[in-house]
Amino acid sequence: MTIATITLSREGQIVIPKEIRDKLHWGAGQELIIDITESGVLLRSKPAERKLRLEDLRGFMKYDGSPVSTEKLCQPVEYAGNWDDPEQPNR
């Protein structure tokens, strides 16, 4: 356990010693959360934002048509047409 004594500035700021910042991997711009506890304060890093998983996107795109069977969805798609024709939409 690393212990350090720090001093509060007139502006209410503190400097976290480099040894502690290095140990916690805190760099410039690190967002911290300060909690008041019964014995004082608890300073901890703000958790990183959670990245979306595929399951989180379920229902993202709405489909208003009739249901499509899984078999039909899994059928290969035939790409016929002239890919160089600018009149063909979505090419």
C-alpha positions in Angstrom: 0.0 0.0 0.0 1.3 3.4 -1.0 0.6 6.3 1.3 1.3 10.0 0.6 0.6 13.3 2.3 -0.7 16.0 0.1 -1.7 19.6 0.6 -4.9 21.3 -0.5 -4.3 24.5 -2.5 -6.2 27.8 -2.0 -8.2 26.8 -5.1 -9.2 23.5 -3.6 -6.8 21.5 -5.8 -4.5 18.6 -4.9 -1.6 17.1 -6.8 -1.5 13.3 -6.9 2.1 12.2 -6.6 3.7 10.7 -9.7 4.4 7.4 -8.0 0.7 6.9 -7.3 -0.4 8.1 -10.8 2.0 5.7 -12.4 0.9 2.8 -10.2 -2.7 3.5 -11.1 -2.0 4.3 -14.8 -3.6 7.7 -14.5 -2.5 10.2 -17.1 -3.5 13.7 -18.0 -7.2 14.0 -18.7 -8.1 10.9 -16.6 -11.6 11.4 -15.3 -11.9 10.6 -11.6 -14.9 10.1 -9.3 -14.7 11.3 -5.7 -17.0 9.7 -3.1 -17.6 10.9 0.4 -17.3 8.0 2.9 -17.6 7.7 6.7 -13.8 7.8 7.0 -13.1 10.5 4.4 -13.1 10.5 0.6 -12.6 7.8 -1.9 -11.0 8.8 -5.2 -11.3 6.3 -8.1 -11.1 6.3 -11.9 -14.2 6.7 -13.9 -15.1 3.5 -15.7 -14.6 3.5 -19.4 -17.7 3.7 -21.5 -19.1 0.3 -22.3 -18.8 -0.7 -26.0 -21.9 -2.0 -27.7 -22.2 -5.7 -28.3 -24.1 -7.2 -31.2 -27.0 -8.1 -28.8 -27.3 -4.4 -27.9 -28.3 -3.6 -31.5 -31.3 -6.0 -31.5 -34.4 -4.2 -32.7 -32.3 -1.2 -33.9 -33.6 -1.5 -37.5 -37.4 -1.7 -37.8 -39.0 -3.9 -40.5 -42.7 -3.2 -41.2 -43.2 -5.9 -43.8 -44.5 -9.4 -43.4 -42.2 -11.9 -41.5 -39.4 -13.5 -43.5 -38.5 -17.1 -42.7 -35.0 -17.9 -41.6 -34.6 -20.2 -44.6 -35.3 -17.3 -47.0 -32.9 -15.0 -45.1 -30.2 -17.6 -45.4 -30.6 -18.2 -49.1 -27.7 -17.0 -51.3 -28.3 -13.7 -53.1 -27.8 -13.6 -56.9 -26.3 -10.4 -58.1 -27.4 -10.0 -61.6 -27.2 -6.9 -63.5 -24.7 -4.5 -65.0 -22.6 -3.1 -62.1 -21.2 -0.4 -64.4 -24.7 1.0 -65.3 -25.2 4.2 -63.3 -29.0 3.8 -63.8 -29.0 0.7 -61.6 -29.8 1.8 -58.0 -27.6 0.9 -55.1 -24.6 -0.1 -57.2 
